[in-house]
Amino acid sequence: LANRLSEDPAKKVILLEAGGKDEKFYIHVPLGFPYLCGSDIDWKYMSEPEPALGGKRIYFPRGKVLGGSHAISVMQYHRGTALDYEAWEDSGADGWGPEEVLPYFKKSEDN
């Protein structure tokens, strides 16, 4: 996000992150995610009790390290289904149709 915001030279962007350097071995290993969940670089967030799940809470792993949650992700892209974007557009979210969002997905995947 900071990269996208800073593309405009007229804008100034500051990026603040909590946590230390990304020195853990499994941060740099594809699919190292299971070894990072619940570790000292995970905020270990839990949802509020979910009524539709009988009051259960959902675990949300979030990275407490340089790079944030991206640093503990599974290195996977998922665009979603075009039907979802069509439904958003049909409900009034102009510019969120599958054709409009596709260039942004392609741009983020070009690394």
N, C-alpha and C positions, 0 to 999 in steps of 0.2 A: 504494500500500500504506500509506504513512504517513497518508494522508487517512482510510482506512478504520480504521486503528488509533486515530487521534485522535478518532473520532466519540464515543468513550466519555469523558466529561469527568472520570471518575475516573482515567484513564490519562494518563501523560506520555510523549511521544514525541519523540525527537531524530532528526533526519535529517541524515546526513553524506554529502556527495558529493565526489568528486574532480573536478578540472577547473575550468575557468573559466565565464564567462557564455556563454549561447547566442547569440552575436553573429554567427555565420556565416550568410550569406544563405540557403544551402540547408537549414538547419534549419527555416526558416519557410516553405519552399516544399513543397507536396504533391509527393511522389515525388522529393524532392531526395536521397534515400538513396544512389543510386549515386555522387554527388559527395562524399559524406561517408565512404564506406567507404575505409579505408586512409589517411585524412587525419590531421592532428594531433589530432583530437578522437575518434579511434577507438583503443581499446586493442589492436586487431588480434590478438585471441586465436585460437589454433589448438588443435584437439583433439589428443589423443594419437593416434598412428598407429592407424587403424581396421583391424583384421584383415579384416573383411568387405569392405573396400574396397582390398584389396591393400596395406595399410600406408599408404594416403594419409591426410593430415590434413584436417580440415574447418575452414574459416575461420568464425569467429564474431565478427561485428562487434559491438562494445560501446562505448557512448558514454562518452567521457571529458570530460564537460561537464555543467553544471547541468541536471538532468533525466535524466542517465544515458542508458541505451540507448533510452529512450522519445524522447529528443530527436533521435535519428538514425533513427527508425523510418519506415515508409512510410505512416503514418497510416491504417492498415487494421485493421478488426475481422474476426476470424475465430472463430466459435464452435466449429467442429469439427462432427463428425457425431454425431447422437444415438446411433448404434450404438456409438461408442467409449465414451460415458458409461454406456450400458447394460452393456457388457462390464466396465467398472470396477466398477459396482455388483454385477454377478453374481459378480465375483471377491472380493467382500467389502468393497468401499469404500462402506460405508453413507453415504448422503447425497450421493453423487456421480452419481446418476442424472440423466438429461436434464431431468426436471421440477424437480429440486432445484437444479441449477446455473443454469437459465434466468433466474431473478430476478437473480442476480449479474451475468450478462452484460448484461441490460437496464439494470441500475443503472450499470454501467461505461460503457455506450453513451449515457447521458443526460448529455451535456455540451454 
